[in-house]
Amino acid sequence: MEGELTTTVRSLHIPGSLSQERQKALARIAELSGENVSECMQCGTCSAVCPMVESMGMTTRQGIHYLQFGLVERVIDARIGEFCASCHTCQVRCPRGIEVPKVFEAVRLLALRQNEDLITIGAIPKETIAGAPQIAMVSTFRKLTA
């Protein structure tokens, strides 16, 4: 239909051994990102090229692995969605063509939908605000507040 927005997810195969709750979580990630994390073969290339991997609570590969099992909360707790620089290096190097930044953006969106701010604006020192580029402040607030 004209004007209708649709999302295409590459053939989504959710293992039947996952609980219904985890199957729903995996389907939600696929819906938000348009990506099927089950296609990942766990080669580790994404982690090898990620410039932010040291800041995350787990490697990029581990994050995708947890998502394959519907363990979204573990990935949210590792704060991968917050630290992903969206540089797309992982996507360019992925042999399966998975758009990893889209996946972690979906994780970040799910975290923000819990309505918990990941940064307290009032706690930022005034000197930091005064010295930071405006675009940095805007992007930080956009990415880390609900």
Backbone hydrogen bonds in HBPLUS format (Angstrom, degrees):
<---DONOR---> <-ACCEPTOR-->    atom                        ^
c    i                          cat <-CA-CA->   ^        H-A-AA   ^      H-
h    n   atom  resd res      DA  || num        DHA   H-A  angle D-A-AA Bond
n    s   type  num  typ     dist DA aas  dist angle  dist       angle   num
A0004-GLU N   A0001-MET O   3.38 MM   3  5.64 162.2  2.42 124.5 123.8     1
A0018-LEU N   A0015-PRO O   3.25 MM   3  5.94 170.1  2.26 118.0 120.9     2
A0023-GLN N   A0019-SER O   2.87 MM   4  6.13 154.8  1.93 153.9 162.1     3
A0024-LYS N   A0020-GLN O   2.92 MM   4  6.11 154.7  1.99 147.9 154.0     4
A0025-ALA N   A0021-GLU O   3.04 MM   4  6.31 152.4  2.12 141.3 148.9     5
A0026-LEU N   A0022-ARG O   2.98 MM   4  6.18 159.3  2.02 148.7 153.4     6
A0027-ALA N   A0023-GLN O   2.94 MM   4  6.14 155.0  2.01 144.7 152.0     7
A0028-ARG N   A0024-LYS O   2.84 MM   4  6.04 145.4  1.96 144.9 154.7     8
A0029-ILE N   A0025-ALA O   3.06 MM   4  6.36 154.9  2.13 147.3 152.9     9
A0030-ALA N   A0026-LEU O   3.09 MM   4  6.34 158.9  2.14 144.5 150.3    10
A0031-GLU N   A0027-ALA O   2.86 MM   4  6.07 151.5  1.94 143.4 151.6    11
A0032-LEU N   A0028-ARG O   2.95 MM   4  6.15 164.5  1.98 152.5 155.5    12
A0033-SER N   A0029-ILE O   2.92 MM   4  5.93 156.9  1.97 149.6 156.2    13
A0034-GLY N   A0030-ALA O   2.73 MM   4  5.15 146.1  1.84 136.0 144.8    14
A0039-GLU N   A0036-ASN O   3.11 MM   3  5.89 168.1  2.13 120.4 124.1    15
A0040-CYS N   A0037-VAL O   3.10 MM   3  5.57 160.8  2.14 112.2 118.0    16
A0048-ALA N   A0044-GLY O   3.08 MM   4  6.32 151.4  2.16 149.7 158.4    17
A0049-VAL N   A0045-THR O   3.17 MM   4  6.41 141.4  2.32 150.0 158.1    18
A0050-CYS N   A0046-CYS O   3.14 MM   4  6.03 122.0  2.49 139.4 152.6    19
A0055-SER N   A0052-MET O   2.90 MM   3  5.51 146.0  2.01 120.4 130.1    20
A0057-GLY N   A0078-ALA O   3.00 MM  21  4.16 153.8  2.07 139.7 138.5    21
A0063-GLY N   A0059-THR O   2.92 MM   4  6.24 154.4  1.99 149.8 157.2    22
A0064-ILE N   A0060-THR O   3.02 MM   4  6.38 159.9  2.06 155.6 159.6    23
A0065-HIS N   A0061-ARG O   2.92 MM   4  6.14 155.8  1.98 146.3 154.0    24
A0066-TYR N   A0062-GLN O   2.87 MM   4  6.16 160.8  1.90 155.5 158.8    25
A0067-LEU N   A0063-GLY O   3.02 MM   4  6.27 156.3  2.08 144.9 151.9    26
A0068-GLN N   A0064-ILE O   2.88 MM   4  6.17 144.3  2.01 147.5 157.4    27
A0069-PHE N   A0066-TYR O   3.07 MM   3  5.35 141.6  2.22 103.1 113.9    28
A0071-LEU N   A0066-TYR O   2.96 MM   5  5.15 160.2  2.00 148.6 142.1    29
A0070-GLY N   A0067-LEU O   2.86 MM   3  4.78 164.1  1.89 108.5 111.5    30
A0075-VAL N   A0072-VAL O   3.02 MM   3  5.22 119.7  2.40 101.6 116.5    31
A0076-ILE N   A0072-VAL O   2.88 MM   4  6.19 156.3  1.94 156.0 163.8    32
A0077-ASP N   A0073-GLU O   2.85 MM   4  6.04 162.2  1.88 150.2 154.7    33
A0078-ALA N   A0074-ARG O   3.08 MM   4  6.27 135.9  2.29 134.1 145.1    34
A0079-ARG N   A0076-ILE O   2.98 MM   3  5.19 154.1  2.04 107.3 115.7    35
A0082-GLU N   A0079-ARG O   3.21 MM   3  5.31 130.4  2.47  97.1 109.5    36
A0083-PHE N   A0079-ARG O   3.16 MM   4  6.43 154.9  2.23 149.6 156.1    37
A0084-CYS N   A0080-ILE O   2.91 MM   4  5.86 142.0  2.06 156.8 163.4    38
A0092-VAL N   A0088-HIS O   3.04 MM   4  6.25 159.4  2.08 149.8 154.5    39
A0093-ARG N   A0089-THR O   3.10 MM   4  6.29 151.4  2.19 145.9 153.0    40
A0094-CYS N   A0090-CYS O   2.89 MM   4  5.89 123.8  2.22 142.1 156.3    41
A0097-GLY N   A0094-CYS O   3.17 MM   3  5.17 156.4  2.22 102.3 109.6    42
A0100-VAL N   A0098-ILE O   3.01 MM   2  5.58 124.6  2.33 106.8  91.0    43
A0102-LYS N   A0099-GLU O   3.02 MM   3  5.59 129.5  2.28 113.5 125.7    44
A0103-VAL N   A0099-GLU O   3.35 MM   4  6.78 148.6  2.46 143.3 152.3    45
A0103-VAL N   A0100-VAL O   2.98 MM   3  5.03 117.7  2.38  99.1 115.0    46
A0104-PHE N   A0100-VAL O   3.02 MM   4  6.39 161.2  2.06 161.4 165.5    47
A0105-GLU N   A0101-PRO O   2.88 MM   4  5.99 140.7  2.03 140.8 151.9    48
A0106-ALA N   A0102-LYS O   3.01 MM   4  6.22 147.8  2.12 140.4 148.4    49
A0107-VAL N   A0103-VAL O   3.08 MM   4  6.49 148.0  2.19 141.5 150.4    50
A0108-ARG N   A0104-PHE O   2.96 MM   4  6.17 156.7  2.01 140.5 146.4    51
A0109-LEU N   A0105-GLU O   2.89 MM   4  6.16 154.5  1.96 146.9 153.8    52
A0110-LEU N   A0106-ALA O   2.99 MM   4  6.26 155.0  2.05 146.5 152.9    53
A0111-ALA N   A0107-VAL O   2.98 MM   4  6.29 151.4  2.07 147.2 155.3    54
A0112-LEU N   A0108-ARG O   2.95 MM   4  6.26 159.8  1.99 151.6 156.6    55
A0113-ARG N   A0109-LEU O   2.93 MM   4  6.13 141.2  2.09 143.8 154.6    56
A0114-GLN N   A0111-ALA O   3.11 MM   3  5.51 158.6  2.16 108.2 114.7    57
A0115-ASN N   A0112-LEU O   2.88 MM   3  5.39 154.4  1.95 117.2 121.4    58
A0118-LEU N   A0144-LEU O   2.73 MM  26  5.02 159.9  1.77 161.7 166.8    59
A0123-ALA N   A0120-THR O   2.99 MM   3  5.41 147.8  2.10 110.7 120.5    60
A0124-ILE N   A0121-ILE O   3.18 MM   3  5.63 166.5  2.20 114.8 119.0    61
A0128-THR N   A0125-PRO O   2.98 MM   3  5.31 124.2  2.30 105.4 119.1    62
A0129-ILE N   A0125-PRO O   3.16 MM   4  6.59 159.6  2.20 153.6 159.0    63
A0130-ALA N   A0126-LYS O   2.88 MM   4  6.06 161.3  1.91 148.8 154.2    64
A0131-GLY N   A0127-GLU O   2.94 MM   4  6.03 147.5  2.04 141.8 150.1    65
A0132-ALA N   A0128-THR O   2.93 MM   4  5.87 130.8  2.18 146.7 157.7    66
A0136-ALA N   A0133-PRO O   2.94 MM   3  5.33 127.6  2.22 107.4 121.2    67
A0137-MET N   A0133-PRO O   3.24 MM   4  6.69 153.6  2.31 152.9 160.3    68
A0138-VAL N   A0134-GLN O   2.97 MM   4  6.26 165.6  1.99 157.9 161.6    69
A0139-SER N   A0135-ILE O   2.94 MM   4  6.02 166.1  1.96 145.5 149.7    70
A0140-THR N   A0136-ALA O   2.97 MM   4  6.02 152.6  2.05 141.0 148.9    71
A0141-PHE N   A0137-MET O   2.96 MM   4  6.17 165.6  1.98 153.0 156.3    72
A0142-ARG N   A0138-VAL O   2.90 MM   4  6.07 157.4  1.95 148.7 155.7    73
A0143-LYS N   A0139-SER O   2.90 MM   4  5.96 154.8  1.96 143.4 150.1    74
A0144-LEU N   A0140-THR O   2.88 MM   4  5.84 146.4  2.00 148.8 157.1    75
A0145-THR N   A0141-PHE O   3.14 MM   4  5.51 128.4  2.42 140.7 142.1    76
